[in-house]
Amino acid sequence: MTRLFPFLQLVRFPNVFVLLADILTVAFLLTSLELLPAQNLVPFIAAGVGAVCLYWAGMILNDAFDFLEDSVLRPERPLPSGRIALPTAIKTGWGLLAAGWVLCFLAGIGTRNLTSALSVIGIATVLRACIVMYDARLKNTPMGPFLMGLCRGLNVLLFLAFMDPEKLNAAVPLFLYPMALTVFITGVTFYARNETQDAPEAGIRRPGVGMMVFSVLLLVGGVAILLPFPTQLNAAIPGIVQPLFMFQPWRWPTLLGVLAIWLAFRAVTAYFQDETAVRRVVKQALFLVFLLDAGLTLVVAGIPHAMVILALFVLASLIGRWIYST
């Protein structure tokens, strides 16, 4: 266990449950709307394993490329502390990256539909390229957060690609989900740059108030993209929205509004405290995705399915007490 723990830290293990929540949300939406062909279920699961491999590869290679910076700013982490050798991390990261893409490739072929196969393979290929570009080149540039947000959006889009292509018109409202996640995670990534104080020796400068405000606007904007979801979905497939939101439509914007206002308040106040408070908000923002996933699931699939997403939230929160998420 003492040898496993550094690897769990390296891959930010609690965060994998957020990824699984995203994947399950897509699965619940597609199955509830009868958009997922039965023959695509096994390929869908295979792609899920591949997505986890790609995610962990991104986490590992991120720390590998940041080795010198972490040696100055975060010497307690697995690589600079020597608990995991840098060559081992590099080999593991590239190996997972290759394995993840191969699994997605095979999953695409397994759909037995040319459109679906090309979509799955194409999205997985772009996702893999974005992971490498972010970790190796663009993380500390203005494009870095946008690329990170795109990675999370592409991950959701990857699983939406398993739907029946002939029913695409009915599924158009579902694409609000990857759009919202892209913008939201872009905001989280921009805000996460406030975690460290100025460190000229490492070439790091803490963003100013203007950049903090910009990141908070992205967070709120990402949530706001989901506002028309129940309305648009009900227009595309009449009667599919759960009665809780169909007959009392104010519930959905109220839910999103409460989440957005709470997170914005926490983010602004934490900025003026210290890096520990900022790190806590970043974790809360990442975990808020669980609540968005549960909300989307609740709108279409109902309470039992939403409870599954919330169970992942509880599990991630418990594990997060021992393993950091950022």
Secondary structure by P-SEA (a helix, b strand, c coil): cccaaaaaaaacccaaaaaaaaaaaaaaaaaaaccccccaaaaaaaaaaaaaaaaaaaaaaaaaaaaaaaaccccccccccccccaaaaaaaaaaaaaaaaaaaaaaaaacccaaaaaaaaaaaaaaaaaaaaaacccccccaaaaaaaaaaaaaaaaaaccccccccccccccaaaaaaaaaaaaaaaaaaccccccccccccccccaaaaaaaaaaaaaaaaaacaaaaaaaaacccccccccccccaaaaaaaaaaaaaaaaaaaaaaaccaaaaaaaaaaaaaaaaaaaaaaaaaccccaaaaaaaaaaaaaaaaacccccc
